[in-house]
Amino acid sequence: MEADGILNWLVQGWLAYQAEGGLIEPWRILKDSAAYRKEMDLTAMFIDECCEVGE
């Protein structure tokens, strides 16, 4: 039955995906995401602009 072959193909693909650790994010996406998170960190911006931080 063709459905059995499709299910087997799906399961094998899923196992390969898991073994490889999932999707690999490009370095550019990682870098841009980190920059965006830093820009949107309102707490850090408040502390930088309004607070004196000691050691």
C-alpha positions as semicolon CSV with decimal commas, in nm:
position;residue;x (nm);y (nm);z (nm)
1;M;0,000;0,000;0,000
2;E;0,137;0,342;-0,094
3;A;0,033;0,499;0,238
4;D;0,272;0,265;0,423
5;G;0,561;0,385;0,208
6;I;0,471;0,748;0,265
7;L;0,447;0,695;0,641
8;N;0,784;0,516;0,642
9;W;0,939;0,802;0,443
10;L;0,791;1,053;0,690
11;V;0,921;0,866;0,996
12;Q;1,270;0,823;0,845
13;G;1,281;1,195;0,763
14;W;1,174;1,288;1,116
15;L;1,441;1,063;1,269
16;A;1,708;1,218;1,045
17;Y;1,587;1,567;1,137
18;Q;1,613;1,487;1,509
19;A;1,957;1,325;1,470
20;E;2,089;1,637;1,297
21;G;1,961;1,862;1,575
22;G;1,678;2,025;1,383
23;L;1,710;2,325;1,159
24;I;2,039;2,512;1,150
25;E;1,996;2,888;1,182
26;P;2,224;3,098;0,960
27;W;2,479;3,312;1,148
28;R;2,322;3,629;1,004
29;I;1,985;3,545;1,158
30;L;2,147;3,472;1,496
31;K;2,342;3,800;1,484
32;D;2,044;4,011;1,375
33;S;1,815;3,846;1,632
34;A;2,062;3,923;1,913
35;A;2,089;4,286;1,797
36;Y;1,710;4,317;1,783
37;R;1,669;4,173;2,133
38;K;1,927;4,421;2,263
39;E;1,747;4,713;2,095
40;M;1,414;4,606;2,244
41;D;1,541;4,550;2,601
42;L;1,357;4,837;2,769
43;T;1,482;4,744;3,115
44;A;1,847;4,763;3,008
45;M;1,783;5,094;2,829
46;F;1,620;5,238;3,143
47;I;1,910;5,127;3,362
48;D;2,168;5,267;3,116
49;E;1,991;5,603;3,085
50;C;1,849;5,662;3,432
51;C;2,053;5,470;3,689
52;E;2,402;5,486;3,828
53;V;2,538;5,136;3,856
54;G;2,820;5,066;4,099
55;E;3,042;4,766;4,144
